[in-house]
């Protein structure tokens, strides 16, 4: 069985590693980015009807300032984000399973949403909604990345187009033909470029489907 490599920053990387190991995979982290807090001021919670969270990183980086929004119901993009929000003392209204646009289809279109997020993100489809995006952190590229050489002949799991582009920059062209990639979306797969042994996309943009695909690539 091939080893699996995960490129997310902490704490998301740890969460994916735990899930992958529960599936019997030999999962290993190679973080490509480090999270850095941005200077931000919490807006008045009375101006919104709900909090849109698309990453568990948001909960970590917001810290105590999340307390200001305890009265707002949280619409979380996935289970990991919902759990992080619950641990922080927030109330969960909706938990998505297929990306932010699928999540929003379950939310009242008249709700005014505050989207606490990272600097690098894909904006949700507004479609007449009121969604105010407020970046509170950035994922900065690490100056040095250890362990890339261990990826030869193994499987990479990619959670974002930015991670895919960065990995493509780091991997030697000759090594690509030995590496299989499981991508969370078509955009992520496109950002990885060509030349990989295999490059497949998860059937839904969530960790469960992505790791199911990764497990198949590790075993086949």
C-alpha positions in Angstrom: 0.0 0.0 0.0 1.2 3.5 -0.8 1.6 6.2 1.8 -0.6 9.2 1.8 0.6 12.8 2.2 -1.5 15.7 3.4 -0.6 19.3 2.7 -3.0 21.4 4.8 -1.9 23.7 7.6 -2.7 22.9 11.2 -5.1 22.2 12.8 -6.9 21.0 9.6 -4.0 18.8 8.7 -4.3 16.9 12.0 -8.0 16.4 11.5 -7.5 14.9 8.1 -4.6 12.7 9.3 -6.8 11.3 12.1 -9.6 10.4 9.6 -7.1 8.9 7.1 -5.5 6.7 9.8 -8.9 5.5 10.9 -9.3 4.2 7.4 -6.0 2.2 7.8 -4.0 4.6 5.7 -0.4 5.5 6.4 -1.0 9.3 6.4 1.7 11.8 6.9 1.7 15.7 7.0 3.7 18.0 4.9 2.3 21.5 5.6 2.9 23.9 2.8 1.4 26.9 4.6 1.4 28.5 8.1 -1.6 30.4 9.4 -1.1 34.1 10.3 -3.7 36.3 12.0 -4.9 39.4 10.3 -5.9 42.6 12.1 -9.7 42.8 12.1 -12.5 44.3 14.0 -15.7 42.4 14.8 -18.7 44.0 13.3 -22.0 44.5 15.1 -23.7 41.1 15.3 -27.1 42.7 15.2 -26.4 43.5 11.5 -26.5 39.8 10.7 -28.8 36.8 11.0 -26.2 34.1 10.9 -22.5 33.3 10.7 -21.1 31.5 7.7 -18.0 29.4 8.4 -16.2 27.6 5.6 -13.1 26.5 7.5 -12.2 25.2 11.0 -9.2 27.5 10.7 -11.5 30.4 11.1 -12.5 29.3 14.6 -8.9 28.9 15.6 -7.7 32.2 14.3 -10.7 34.3 15.5 -10.1 33.3 19.1 -12.0 35.2 21.8 -13.5 37.6 19.3 -15.9 34.8 18.3 -17.7 35.4 21.6 -19.2 38.5 20.1 -21.2 36.3 17.7 -22.6 33.7 20.2 -26.1 34.9 19.5 -25.8 34.1 15.8 -26.7 30.6 14.4 -23.7 29.1 12.5 -23.9 27.6 9.0 -20.9 25.4 8.8 -19.5 24.0 5.5 -18.7 20.6 6.9 -18.6 18.4 10.0 -15.1 19.5 11.0 -16.0 23.1 10.9 -19.2 22.5 12.9 -17.3 20.6 15.6 -14.7 23.4 16.0 -17.5 26.0 16.2 -19.4 23.9 18.8 -16.2 23.5 20.9 -15.9 27.3 20.8 -19.4 27.6 22.2 -21.3 28.6 19.1 -24.7 27.2 18.1 -24.9 25.2 14.9 -27.9 25.7 12.6 -26.8 24.0 9.4 -24.0 21.6 8.5 -23.1 21.1 4.8 -21.7 18.1 3.1 -20.9 19.3 -0.4 -19.2 22.7 -0.4 -20.4 26.2 0.4 -22.8 26.6 -2.5 -24.7 23.3 -1.5 -24.7 24.6 2.1 -26.2 27.9 1.1 -29.0 26.1 -0.7 -30.2 24.9 2.7 -30.1 28.4 4.3 -32.9 31.0 4.2 -32.0 33.2 1.2 -33.1 36.3 3.0 -30.7 35.7 5.9 -27.9 38.3 6.2 -24.7 36.3 6.7 -21.3 37.3 8.0 -18.6 35.1 6.4 -15.5 35.0 8.6 -12.9 33.5 6.3 -9.3 33.4 5.1 -7.6 35.9 2.8 -7.3 33.3 0.1 -10.7 31.8 -0.6 -13.4 31.1 -3.2 -16.3 33.5 -2.8 -19.7 31.8 -2.4 -22.3 32.4 -5.1 -24.4 35.2 -3.7 -27.4 34.9 -6.0 -29.1 38.0 -4.4 -28.1 37.1 -0.9 -26.5 39.4 1.6 -23.1 37.9 2.5 -20.3 40.0 4.0 -16.9 38.3 3.8 -14.4 39.4 6.5 -10.9 37.9 6.2 -9.4 37.2 9.6 -6.3 35.2 8.7 -4.0 34.3 5.8 -2.2 31.1 4.9 1.4 32.1 4.2 3.8 29.8 2.2 6.4 28.2 4.4 9.9 29.3 3.6 11.1 25.7 3.5 9.2 22.5 3.1 10.7 19.3 4.3 9.7 15.8 3.1 8.7 16.6 -0.5 11.3 14.0 -1.7 9.3 11.3 0.2 6.3 11.9 -2.0 7.9 10.0 -5.0 5.8 6.8 -5.6 3.1 7.8 -3.1 -0.3 9.5 -3.0 -1.0 13.2 -2.4 -4.4 14.5 -1.2 -5.1 18.1 -2.1 -7.7 20.3 -0.5 -7.4 23.6 -2.5 -6.2 25.0 -5.8 -3.5 27.0 -4.0 -2.1 23.9 -2.4 -2.1 22.2 -5.8 -0.2 25.0 -7.4 2.3 25.1 -4.7 2.9 21.3 -4.8 3.4 21.5 -8.6 6.1 24.1 -8.0 7.9 21.9 -5.5 7.8 18.5 -7.2 10.4 17.7 -9.9 8.9 17.0 -13.3 10.5 13.5 -13.4 8.8 12.6 -10.1 5.3 13.5 -11.2 4.9 10.4 -13.2 5.2 8.3 -10.0 2.7 10.3 -7.9 -1.0 9.8 -7.6 -3.2 12.7 -6.6 -6.7 12.9 -5.0 -8.2 16.3 -5.5 -11.1 17.8 -3.6 -12.5 19.7 -6.7 -12.1 20.1 -10.4 -10.5 23.5 -9.8 -7.9 21.9 -7.5 -7.2 19.2 -10.1 -6.7 21.8 -12.8 -4.3 23.8 -10.6 -2.1 20.7 -10.1 -1.4 20.6 -13.9 -0.3 17.6 -16.0 2.2 14.8 -15.8 1.0 12.9 -12.7 0.7 9.1 -12.6 -3.0 9.6 -11.8 -5.1 12.6 -11.0 -8.7 12.1 -9.8 -11.4 14.2 -8.3 -13.6 13.4 -5.3 -17.3 12.8 -6.1 -18.2 15.5 -3.5 -16.0 18.3 -2.0 -15.6 16.9 1.5 -13.1 15.0 3.5 -15.0 11.8 3.6 -15.3 11.4 -0.2 -11.8 12.8 -0.7 -10.3 10.2 1.7 -12.3 7.4 0.1 -10.8 8.3 -3.2 -7.3 8.6 -1.6 -7.7 5.1 -0.1 -8.5 3.6 -3.5 -5.4 5.3 -5.0 -3.2 4.0 -2.1 -4.4 0.4 -2.5 -4.7 0.1 -6.3 
